[in-house]
Amino acid sequence: MDESSASARLKYRLAIFDFDGTLADSFPFFQSVYNGLADQHGLRRIEGDQVAQLRAMGTREIMRHIGMPAWKMPVVSKSFIAKMSENAASIALFDGVAEALRALADAGVMLAVVSSNSEHNVRRVLGPELSSLFAHFECGMSVFGKASRIRKVVKLSRIEVADALYVGDQGTDAEACAKAGVAFGAVAWGYAPVEALRAHGPAEEFASVAAMLACLSDAMAAESAAPGDRR
């Protein structure tokens, strides 16, 4: 099978990734800087025993819990992004992600990132070699503003919407996919527990990075899937 034939038979020809909690294991860093940011911006602190409870909440519930009105989110996000920029070297990709991205690119899957983090931070954590594998970076928007960026990436990629999958770890990712008409792939290793993501009816659920790679890189998956397996 030649490369163009394999690419045409991929289950998804375009994989769009969230960054924090999906590609990068940045939650420990977020925990380490959050209370300082909370003091700086007048938000409620989070103590260790509250973390599990908050991770099960949706983004809007968390905002209410910490006392962050919507107008303050861009300012707080800017502060977090700046902190991360100063400490990017301490943030790692999840185990297996680098190898998976290389394998997907080799299989002919087009790669993109849509993230509320900055493109600068995303590229620094990925590094030059992995960054070069991505066709598109759409970064720096609100966590509630991803739908238009997902649509933009699909349009720029010149593929059918049905051939795209957005891979993420939060309910806001699933909501953005629903608005954009793109399938959502829920990961089990991110910020939100996978049980919470199931409520959004993801098209795919990935228990591991290896499972994600197997789904996205298998050129025979589309033929073997039942008609109702794809939306």
PLY file of the C-alpha trace (Angstrom):
ply
format ascii 1.0
element vertex 231
property float x
property float y
property float z
element edge 230
property int vertex1
property int vertex2
end_header
0.00 0.00 0.00
1.50 3.38 -0.98
1.47 6.39 1.34
-1.35 8.24 -0.43
-3.57 5.14 -0.37
-2.92 4.58 3.33
-3.67 8.22 4.10
-6.96 8.05 2.21
-8.03 5.06 4.29
-7.16 6.47 7.71
-10.04 6.65 10.14
-9.20 10.34 10.72
-6.98 12.28 8.35
-6.62 15.26 10.70
-5.87 15.03 14.44
-6.28 18.32 16.29
-4.86 18.30 19.80
-5.50 20.25 22.93
-2.20 20.89 24.69
-2.38 21.15 28.50
-3.53 17.84 29.95
-3.57 16.14 26.55
-0.05 16.40 25.14
1.69 18.10 28.08
1.58 17.00 31.71
1.22 20.56 32.99
-1.26 20.00 35.82
1.47 19.63 38.50
2.89 22.98 37.36
-0.58 24.56 37.47
-1.02 23.31 41.03
2.35 24.72 42.03
1.55 28.25 40.85
-2.21 28.47 41.34
-2.37 29.79 44.90
0.13 32.51 44.05
-2.04 33.54 41.12
-5.13 33.34 43.33
-3.57 35.77 45.81
-2.51 38.06 42.97
-5.96 38.18 41.37
-8.22 37.93 44.41
-9.41 34.37 43.86
-10.17 31.64 46.38
-7.16 29.44 47.17
-7.28 25.69 46.53
-5.95 23.36 49.17
-4.68 19.85 48.46
-7.79 18.01 49.59
-9.96 20.01 47.16
-8.09 19.09 43.99
-9.88 15.80 43.27
-13.27 17.45 43.84
-12.47 20.32 41.48
-11.18 18.07 38.73
-14.60 16.44 38.57
-16.26 19.84 38.03
-16.80 21.61 34.73
-14.89 24.78 33.93
-17.81 27.07 34.76
-18.34 25.32 38.11
-14.66 25.74 38.94
-14.84 29.44 38.06
-17.77 29.89 40.42
-16.02 27.94 43.16
-12.85 30.04 43.06
-14.74 33.29 42.60
-13.52 34.12 39.10
-15.97 36.11 36.96
-15.72 35.64 33.20
-14.22 39.11 32.68
-11.26 38.19 34.87
-10.38 34.96 33.05
-8.25 36.58 30.28
-6.14 38.41 32.88
-5.59 35.30 34.99
-4.84 33.22 31.89
-2.26 35.77 30.79
-0.54 35.52 34.17
-0.51 31.71 34.03
0.86 31.69 30.48
3.64 34.07 31.54
4.52 31.82 34.50
4.59 28.80 32.24
6.83 30.60 29.76
9.35 31.17 32.55
9.24 27.49 33.52
8.64 25.67 30.24
11.77 23.56 30.67
10.23 21.91 33.74
7.09 20.75 31.90
7.17 17.40 30.12
5.00 15.68 27.56
3.08 12.64 28.77
4.93 9.36 28.36
4.67 8.08 24.81
3.36 11.32 23.30
6.53 12.20 21.40
6.73 8.73 19.85
3.00 8.78 19.04
3.24 12.13 17.25
6.12 10.88 15.12
4.23 7.69 14.28
1.07 9.59 13.35
2.99 11.93 11.08
4.67 8.91 9.45
1.25 7.31 8.92
0.06 10.37 7.02
-2.15 11.91 9.70
-2.11 15.71 9.56
-1.44 17.21 13.01
-2.64 20.49 14.53
-2.90 22.16 17.93
-5.81 24.28 19.18
-4.98 25.46 22.68
-5.78 28.31 25.04
-2.08 28.34 25.94
0.30 30.46 23.86
1.94 29.14 20.72
5.28 30.13 22.24
4.72 27.85 25.23
3.36 25.00 23.10
6.37 25.10 20.79
8.85 25.34 23.67
7.49 22.27 25.41
7.18 20.28 22.18
10.63 21.33 21.02
11.66 22.15 17.43
11.57 18.60 16.06
8.05 17.75 17.25
6.75 21.24 16.46
7.81 20.75 12.85
5.37 17.83 12.57
2.36 20.13 13.07
0.69 21.79 10.09
-1.29 24.31 12.13
-1.11 26.06 15.51
-4.15 27.99 16.71
-3.40 29.22 20.22
-4.13 31.86 22.81
-7.93 31.93 22.72
-10.31 31.58 25.67
-11.13 28.01 26.72
-14.68 28.92 25.58
-13.50 30.13 22.17
-12.07 27.01 20.59
-14.93 26.17 18.22
-14.10 28.86 15.66
-10.41 27.90 15.75
-11.25 24.22 15.22
-13.38 25.16 12.20
-10.51 27.33 10.89
-8.01 24.45 11.13
-10.36 22.08 9.31
-10.88 24.66 6.55
-7.13 25.33 6.20
-6.47 21.59 6.08
-8.86 21.19 3.13
-10.43 18.02 4.42
-13.99 17.00 5.18
-15.23 17.68 8.72
-15.96 13.96 9.12
-12.26 13.23 8.63
-11.17 15.35 11.63
-10.89 14.45 15.31
-10.17 16.85 18.16
-8.39 15.16 21.07
-8.87 16.81 24.47
-9.32 16.37 28.18
-12.02 18.82 29.29
-15.74 19.35 28.89
-15.11 22.68 27.17
-13.21 20.76 24.48
-16.22 18.53 23.91
-18.53 21.55 23.78
-16.29 23.25 21.20
-16.30 20.12 19.07
-20.08 19.95 19.16
-20.29 23.57 17.98
-17.70 22.99 15.25
-19.26 19.71 14.11
-16.01 17.82 14.69
-15.69 14.47 16.46
-14.30 14.60 20.00
-11.75 12.14 21.34
-11.61 12.03 25.16
-8.35 11.14 26.89
-8.24 9.39 30.26
-4.98 10.97 31.48
-5.87 14.68 31.51
-7.34 17.32 33.81
-10.92 16.01 33.88
-11.70 12.40 34.80
-12.84 10.39 31.82
-16.12 9.59 33.59
-17.03 13.29 33.37
-16.10 13.41 29.67
-18.33 10.44 28.87
-21.35 12.63 29.63
-20.52 14.54 26.43
-20.73 11.41 24.27
-17.24 11.41 22.76
-16.76 9.70 19.40
-13.60 8.11 20.76
-12.28 7.36 24.23
-8.59 6.75 24.79
-7.44 4.92 27.91
-3.80 5.41 26.96
-1.53 7.16 24.49
-0.97 3.78 22.83
-4.74 3.37 22.32
-4.93 6.81 20.74
-2.08 5.97 18.39
-3.68 2.67 17.41
-6.97 4.38 16.54
-5.48 7.26 14.59
-2.78 5.42 12.69
-4.66 2.27 11.63
-5.41 2.65 7.92
-7.78 -0.32 8.10
-9.87 1.09 10.96
-12.28 2.94 8.70
-13.10 -0.20 6.74
-13.56 -2.38 9.81
-15.70 0.10 11.73
-19.45 -0.35 11.68
-21.44 2.41 9.88
-22.65 3.84 13.19
-19.17 4.09 14.68
-18.42 7.45 13.07
-20.50 10.54 13.40
0 1
1 2
2 3
3 4
4 5
5 6
6 7
7 8
8 9
9 10
10 11
11 12
12 13
13 14
14 15
15 16
16 17
17 18
18 19
19 20
20 21
21 22
22 23
23 24
24 25
25 26
26 27
27 28
28 29
29 30
30 31
31 32
32 33
33 34
34 35
35 36
36 37
37 38
38 39
39 40
40 41
41 42
42 43
43 44
44 45
45 46
46 47
47 48
48 49
49 50
50 51
51 52
52 53
53 54
54 55
55 56
56 57
57 58
58 59
59 60
60 61
61 62
62 63
63 64
64 65
65 66
66 67
67 68
68 69
69 70
70 71
71 72
72 73
73 74
74 75
75 76
76 77
77 78
78 79
79 80
80 81
81 82
82 83
83 84
84 85
85 86
86 87
87 88
88 89
89 90
90 91
91 92
92 93
93 94
94 95
95 96
96 97
97 98
98 99
99 100
100 101
101 102
102 103
103 104
104 105
105 106
106 107
107 108
108 109
109 110
110 111
111 112
112 113
113 114
114 115
115 116
116 117
117 118
118 119
119 120
120 121
121 122
122 123
123 124
124 125
125 126
126 127
127 128
128 129
129 130
130 131
131 132
132 133
133 134
134 135
135 136
136 137
137 138
138 139
139 140
140 141
141 142
142 143
143 144
144 145
145 146
146 147
147 148
148 149
149 150
150 151
151 152
152 153
153 154
154 155
155 156
156 157
157 158
158 159
159 160
160 161
161 162
162 163
163 164
164 165
165 166
166 167
167 168
168 169
169 170
170 171
171 172
172 173
173 174
174 175
175 176
176 177
177 178
178 179
179 180
180 181
181 182
182 183
183 184
184 185
185 186
186 187
187 188
188 189
189 190
190 191
191 192
192 193
193 194
194 195
195 196
196 197
197 198
198 199
199 200
200 201
201 202
202 203
203 204
204 205
205 206
206 207
207 208
208 209
209 210
210 211
211 212
212 213
213 214
214 215
215 216
216 217
217 218
218 219
219 220
220 221
221 222
222 223
223 224
224 225
225 226
226 227
227 228
228 229
229 230
